[in-house]
Amino acid sequence: MEGGGHVSRRGPLPGRAGDAYDVVVVGAGVVGCAIARALARYRLRVALVDASDDVGEGTSKANTAILHTGFDAAPGTLEAGLVRAGHRLLTAYAAEAGIPLEPVGALLVAWDEEQRAALPGLAAKAARNGHRATRVVDADELRRREPHLGPGALGALAVPGESIVCPWSTTLAYATQAVLSGVDLLLGCRVTDVVPGPRSGAGAPHRLATTRGPLTARFLVNACGLHADGFDALLGVRDFTVTPRRGQLLVLDTYARPLVRHILLPVPGPLGKGVLVTPTVYGNVLVGPTAEDLDDRTATGTTADGLAGLREQGARIVPALAEEEVTAAYAGLRAATGREDYRCAAHAGLRYVTVGGIRSTGLSASLALAEHALGLLAECGLRTGPERPLAPVRMPNLGEAFPRPYRDAAAVARDPELGAVVCHCEHVTRGEVRAALASPVPPAGLAGLRRRTRAGSGRCQGGHCRPALRALFEEYGKGAGAR
């Protein structure tokens, strides 16, 4: 499709009701957006559909923001291979698209003899996953690398290549590039039913009932995350059941950042991987996540016990963190399915692909998962034709390790609004807010604006700047929520 695609959040769907899309991707999280971007390389009519009013509103906005190497995945699994490939692809893409990424490396810290004895085995597992750069370090080297660690650390497995990344910019970059390259992004558009096309006749489309009207599609991709099993059921597929697994996290103030140099991982035990401490590209420190299996797929609230436990565990790892201020707490739900692997499948007779069971490594594997989904669509009969170049995209920088607009004298001279700070906690300027509201995929509200600029995510959590941000939304964002 030549030219850019439509972005809409309400009202009638673009195009005529009878016009079939070649592919409809349901779910605009990081994986769904990556798949839509991959499909945009071809002259196909593609729609990316989501029930929410913005991209990345589910699991993708509430993770630990780590780009994993896949060193500790179960060897031989689909997840292991795709995380390894995804790490390479996203590292390169981040540099190309201006996504903040810092390769700080990770340390799996051993706090007792049993954990220290497990380190060589973890290094061997990493080697089986193609990651041969890990090495065991003793207590002295560990202390030199992380001088603020708590007492009793006996050693660690050093894992170079583990990185911190901006998950918001990553999802938005995929969506923006997809839209600029011709994909229709249809938000506020919940799919309520699917009438599959006949199994005979490759061109007979599926008919989708949505809250914004009917859609038709020759091929369907399920990237619904927590709701992947429910969407499967609409097409008569019952391969797995999703159990929401809640992860609560604490965000510590930027004054804590000098206390943590690496991603500090626990040595996995019988009950799982446990709590980590990690810096972020925004200059904060994260502690978490918890791991709580629930029945409620909307239970994204935090709990007093969960946060108190994180505070205690973070202080055990880095005692000085106990003195640092908590600026935010949040929780995300991951799609557990009872198998430690992704649940991806091509249902050729249905011309339908499921990309499910994408747990905490979905961000890391996203670009590789997109390529895998293209292969599954090919198994279902999709013929893409020749590739074409994607529209270029360059994301605004949200990372503290890279130049921010308010510090760029030349940029401020060209546009004084880039020097007019409106969110003083995060040093976000009027110019950045204006650009976000005029972007190809604009925010629908202040929460989306926060993910595009960091405005309102600092010490006061928007208490000071929220009125000014609302005024800017009115001034620059007229129609942004409706487009």
N, C-alpha and C positions, 0 to 999 in steps of 0.2 A: 504494500500500500504506500503510495507516494504521499509525502507531506506528513504533518503531525497528526496524532490521534486526538480524540475528544477526551476531556476530563469532565465528569459530571457527578453531582452528588444527589440531585433530586430532579423530579419532573420526568417527562417521557424520555425513553432511551433514544440515543441517536440512531439515525437510519430508519429504514422501513422494517416493520415487524417481521416480514417474510424473508428479509435478507439474511442468509445464514453466514455466520462467522466460520472461517476455516477451523479455528481453535478458540475455545473459551477456557480460560484458566480461572478456577474458582479458589479464591484465597489470595489476598494481597499482603501476605507477610513477606519476610526476606526471601523465602524459597519461591513463592508464587511470583514475586516481582522478578527474580532472577530468571525464571522460566519464561515469563513474558518477554523479557529483554532478549533472551536467546532466540525466541521465535521471531522477534522483530528483525533479525538478520535476513529474513526471507520475505518474498512478496506474498505474504499471507494476510488475510483479514483476521485480526486477533483481538479478543477482548479479555481484559483482566477485571474480575468481578469480586467485590467484597461487601459484606453486610455493614461494615463500619463506615464512618465518614472520612477515613484517612487510611493510608497505607501503614503497615507495621503496627497495627493497633492491638495485636494479640501478644503471643509469646515473644515476638521480635523486638518489642519495645522494653522488655523487662528481663534482660539476661545479664550475664557477667561481663559481656563486652570483651571476650577473649577470642583471639584467632588461634585455634589449636593446631598443632602439627599432626595430631592423630597418633602420637607416640604410644599412648596407653589404651587405644581401642583394641577390641578383641581381634587378634590377627585373622585374616582371611574373610572378615565380614565385609559386606558392602559399605558399611559406615567407615571402616578403616581405610579402604581404598579411596573413597570419595572425600574424606576429610584431608587425607594426604594430598590429593590432587587439588582440592579446594583451597588449601593453605597456599599453595604455589600460585594459583590463579588469582586469589583475592589480594595477595601481597602485590602482585604486578598491577592489578586493577586499581588498587588504592592509590598507587603512585600516579597512575594515568588520570584518575578522576578526582584527585585531591582529597581523598578520604583520610582523616588522621589515623596513623598507624605507627606504633612504636614497638620494635622488636626487643623488649626488655629481657626476654628469657624467663624461664621458670625454675624453681627449686622445689623438689619434693622432699620435705624436711622429715627426718626420722627423729622421734622423741624417745624411743626406747630401743632395746636391743633387738626385739622381734622386728620392728620396723627397719632398723639398720640392716638386719640380715636379709630383708626383702629387696633391698636396693639393686643388687646385681641381677636378680631375676627380672626386675622391672626394666633394667637396661637391656637385657636380652629380649624381652618382649618388644621394646622399642625398636631394636634391630630387626626383628621379624616384620615389623611394620615399615621397614625401610628408613627408619630414623636412627642412624648410627653415630650421631654426634653427641649422644648423652654420655655422661661420665659421673662416677661416684666421687664426691668430694668429702674430705674429712671435716671434723668439727672446727678446726682452726681456719681452714679456707672458707667454710660456711660463715663463720663469725666475721671474717674480713669482708665478705660479700654483703652480709646483712648484719651490721653491728647492733641493731636494735632488737634482734631476736631474743625471745625469752630464754631463761636458763634451762639447761638440760638437753639442748639440741645436740645430737650425736653425729650428724652428717646429713648428706642430702644427695639426691640425684639431680645434677644440673642438666637442664633441657634447653639448649639454645634454639631459637626460632619461635618459641611461644611468644605471642605478641598481644598487645592491647590495641583495640580498634574502636572506631565510633560506629555502633550498630545502627544508629538513626540515619547517619549519612549514607551508610551502605545500602539500606533498604530504599531510601529516597533516590539514590543515584540510579539504581536499577530501574525503579519506576519512571523516573524522569527520562532516562535514555530510551526506555520502551515507548513512552508517549511521544517523545520527539521523533521517534522512528516509525510512528504510525499506529501504535496500539491504542485502543480505546480503554480508558480506565473508568469503570463504572462503579462508583461508591454508593453507600446507602442502598445497596441492591442485594438483598438476601434471596438466595435461591430456596424456594419452598417446595418445589417438586420437579422431577425430571421424567419426561416420557421418552424413553430411548427410541432412537430410530431403528427401523427393521434391521435385523442382522444381515439380511440379504440386501444388496444394493449399497455400494460403498458411498454413494452421495446422499443417501436419505438422512436428513439431519435429526439430531436430538432436539427436543423441544423443552425449554426450561421455563418454568413459571417463577417469576421473581416479584418482589414487592414493588418494583417499578415497571412491570410489564413483561411481556414474553420475550425470550431470546431463542435463537436457533443456532445450532453448532454442528459441524460435521464431526469434530473430535472434541473430547472433553478431558481436562486435567483437573484432578482433585488435589489441591494443595491447601486443604482446609485445616490443617493442624489439629487442634483439640477436637474438631468436629469431622475429621476425615472418615471415621467409621460410620457416622450418621449420613454423610454424603454418599459413601459407598452403598449404603442400604437403599438409597433412592434408586439405584440402578440394579438392585438385587444382588449386590456383592457383600459377603459377610466373612471377610478373611481375618479380622482382628477386632479387638475392642480397645478403645482408648481409656486409660485411667489418668485423670489429671494429677500431676505431681507438682505440688506447690513448692517454690523456692523463695524464701524471704531473704532480703538483703538489707544491709545498713550502708549508708553513704556517709563517710566521715569528711569533715571540712578539709579544705586545701592545705591547712597548716599541718595536717597529718602526712602529706605526700612525701616529705624528706625521710620519713621513718621506714618507708618500704621501697626497695629498689627493684625487686623482681616480683613475678607472680609466685606467691608462696602457697604451694599445694600440699595437702596431707598425703601421706602414704595410704593407699586404699586398704580398707579392712573388710571384714565379713559383712558389715552393715553399709558398705558403699564408700564413696570417695570422701565424704566429710566436707568440712568448711574450709574455704580458702580465704586468703587476704591478697588483694591485688590493687595496684595503682590503676587509674583510668587516664584516658587521653585528655580528660577535662581537668586534671590536676587533683582529683579526689582520691580517696582510698575506699574500696568496697570490702565488706566482710560478708561472707555467705557462700552459697545459699543453704537453706535448710532443704530437706527432702521429705515431704509429707504427701502420701497418697490419699486422695480425696474422692468423693462422689460428685461434688458440685463443680461444674466446669466454668463457673463464674466467680469462684471464691478467691479473688485476688487481693483480699484484705490481709494486713499483717496482724499478728497476735502479740500480746504482751509477753507471753512465755517464749515465743519464737525469737523476738528481738532481744530479750534479756539473755537468752542462751547464746545468741550471736555476739553480744557485747562481751560476755564472759569468755567465749572461745577466742575472739579476736585479741583480747587482752592477754590470754595465755600464750598466744603466738608472738605478739609484739606488745609487751606490757605497757609501753608508753601510749598505746592507742586508747587506754582507759581514761586518759586525761584529755582526749580530743573530743571535739563537739560533733555530735551526730546532726547532720543537716537534713537528711531525708531517710526514709525507709520505704521499701516497696516490695511487692511480691509478683512473681510471674508463674504461670502454669505451663508445664512441659507435658508433651504427649507421650506418656509411657504406654507400652502395649504388651508388656510381659515378655518381650524378647529384646535382648541387648543388640538390636540392629534395626536399620531402617526397614520399612514395610512398603517397598516400591514394586509395582506390578503393572504389566501391560495386559489389558483385557481386550484381546484383538477383536473378538466377535462384536464387542460393544463399541469399538473405537474409543476406548476410554482408558486413561492412565491414572493410577493412584500413586501419589508420592506422600506416604504416611509414616507415622512413627518417627518423625524427625524430632529428636530430643534436643539436648543442650548444645549439640555440635552443628545445628542447622546453619547458623551464621557462617561458621568456618567452611562448611561443605557446599554452601549455596551455589556457587558458580559451577562446581562439578556436578551437583545434583541437577542443575539446569541442563547440562550436556547429557546426563544420563536420561533425563525425561525426554529429550529429543530422540534418543535411541529407542525408548519405549514407544513413542508416538510412531516412529518408523515401523516398528513391529506391528503396530495397529493399522498400518497402511498409509500414513501421512507421507505425501511426497512434497518436499519443501522447495525443490528447484534450486537454482544457483543462489549463493550468498550475495549480499550487498553490504556496504559499510553502514555501521550504525552512526546515528547523529552523535557528534562529540558532546561530552558533558564534563563540567568541572564544578565540583561542589564547593560551597563556601567553607572556609576552615573553622572548625569548632575546637581544635586541639591546642593545648597550651604549649606544646613543643614546636609549634609552627607559628609564623607571624599572624597575629590577629589584626583586624583592620584599624583599631584605635591606636595601634603602635606604628602604623605605616604612614609616615609623614607625607610621602608623595601621594598616596591614595587619598588622604584627608585633604590635601591641597586641591586635588581634582574634584572631590566631592565632600564638602564640609560636614555633611550628615554622617559620614563614616567616623567623624571625631566627636559626634554628639552622643554621649553615653546616656542610655535610658535605663538600663539594668546595671546598677553599679556593682552588685555582687559578682556578676559574670562579665562585666565590661562589654555589654552588648550595645550597639549603637543604633540610632534611628535608621541609618543607611542599611544596616543588615536586616532590620525588621522590614523596611520598605522592599528590599530585594526578595525576601522570603514570601511576602504577600503578593508580589508580582511574578513569582516563579511559575514554571509550567505545571507543577503540582503544588498549589498553594495550600496552606493550612486551613482547616475548617474552624478552628478556635484557638484559644490560648495554649492548650496542651500541645497541639500540633506545632504552633509557633515556637514553643519551648524546644521541641525536638529539632527544629531547623536552625535555631539561633542560640540556644542555652538560656534565653531570657526567662527569668523566673525560677531558675533551678539552683540558685545559690543559697547563701546563708538565710536570707529572709523568705525564701520560697515564694517570691512574688509579692510579699506583703507591702513592699515599698513601691514596686514598679508596675503592679497590675493595673492601676487606673491609667497610667501613661500608655501601657501596652494596649488597653482597650481603646483608647483614643486613637492610637496609630492604626489599629485594626479598622476603625471607622474611616480614618482618613485615606489609607492606602489599600485597604482590603475589600472595598465594596465589590460584592459579587464573588469574592474568593470562595466562600463557603458554598456557593450555588453552582459554580462552574463544573 
